[in-house]
């Protein structure tokens, strides 16, 4: 698989990662859960990347593939009042990636990024590598470093 803006960004930062290539299924209902299943990984080990707006300003959130955002918590994490999803066309235009291939690394424009705190102090995490069918595995600390990200409580309680 070719390099992407995400892999080139990580390379430029000297961050090591492992590539995981899988057969992307655009008809899958939950793309992150489907990617985890395709690779034989637990969906809480695979993180999905979502683009949101906080009081009209774009931001990036990264959370376990099997969890759902709590928009009030997301807004609070970024010091805002209201959070909502960025539209698909806006997310693709802003990041330079197609939905199903959005990575928090190497986006077209830098935006604030928050990772769900559960799991960010443990083993390596698997995150989209900037292309449909490409995931990359790296340490949580390296993911935070590469995005200048924060950790916060972002998901709905189970």
Secondary structure by P-SEA (a helix, b strand, c coil): ccccaaaaaaaaacbbbbbbbcccccccccaaaaaaaaaccccccbbbbbbbbcccbbbbbbcccccccaaaaaaaaacccbbbbccaaaaaaaaccccccccccccccccbbbcccccccccccccccccccbbbbbcaaaaaaaacbbbccccccc
